[in-house]
Amino acid sequence: MKKLLLIFVMFLSSILSNAQDVIVKRDGSTVICKVIEVGINEVKRIRGTGF
């Protein structure tokens, strides 16, 4: 029974979780986004909060 409850809770948490990244710039400002690709000189991202 405990295993079933644990599996159920883990399943719900995976559905309800929403991953997003916060980039902090050198001037202290922040950008909430989803990082797509990280290169040597650039970071490709999708800006916004509705992912």
Backbone torsions as a table, in degrees:
resi	resn	phi	psi	omega
1	MET	NA	-40.5	179.2
2	LYS	-65.3	-38.1	179.0
3	LYS	-64.7	-41.0	179.4
4	LEU	-63.7	-42.3	178.3
5	LEU	-64.7	-41.9	179.0
6	LEU	-63.8	-43.2	178.3
7	ILE	-63.4	-41.2	179.1
8	PHE	-63.0	-44.5	179.3
9	VAL	-65.1	-41.7	179.0
10	MET	-66.1	-37.2	178.2
11	PHE	-65.3	-45.3	178.8
12	LEU	-64.1	-40.5	-179.3
13	SER	-67.0	-33.0	178.6
14	SER	-71.3	-32.3	178.6
15	ILE	-73.3	-41.4	-173.4
16	LEU	-83.6	-13.6	-178.5
17	SER	-73.5	146.8	-178.8
18	ASN	-134.9	107.2	-176.7
19	ALA	-83.3	135.2	172.7
20	GLN	-151.4	157.1	-178.0
21	ASP	-111.9	151.0	175.5
22	VAL	-120.2	118.2	177.2
23	ILE	-98.4	127.1	176.7
24	VAL	-103.3	118.8	-178.3
25	LYS	-80.3	169.6	-178.7
26	ARG	-63.6	-29.3	-180.0
27	ASP	-83.6	0.8	176.7
28	GLY	97.4	-10.1	178.8
29	SER	-75.1	156.0	-178.8
30	THR	-118.4	151.5	177.4
31	VAL	-127.6	120.2	175.2
32	ILE	-89.9	122.5	-173.5
33	CYS	-157.9	-178.4	171.2
34	LYS	-119.7	119.4	-177.9
35	VAL	-77.8	127.8	-179.8
36	ILE	-97.1	-46.3	-175.6
37	GLU	-150.6	140.6	177.6
38	VAL	-116.0	119.5	177.5
39	GLY	-108.1	-173.2	-179.8
40	ILE	-70.1	-42.3	-175.3
41	ASN	-113.6	-1.6	-176.0
42	GLU	-149.4	159.9	174.8
43	VAL	-125.5	120.7	177.7
44	LYS	-89.6	132.1	-174.2
45	ARG	-147.3	162.7	170.6
46	ILE	-110.8	120.3	-176.2
47	ARG	-85.5	145.4	176.9
48	GLY	131.5	178.5	-178.3
49	THR	-120.6	-9.3	-176.7
50	GLY	-94.9	67.6	-177.6
51	PHE	-91.4	NA	NA
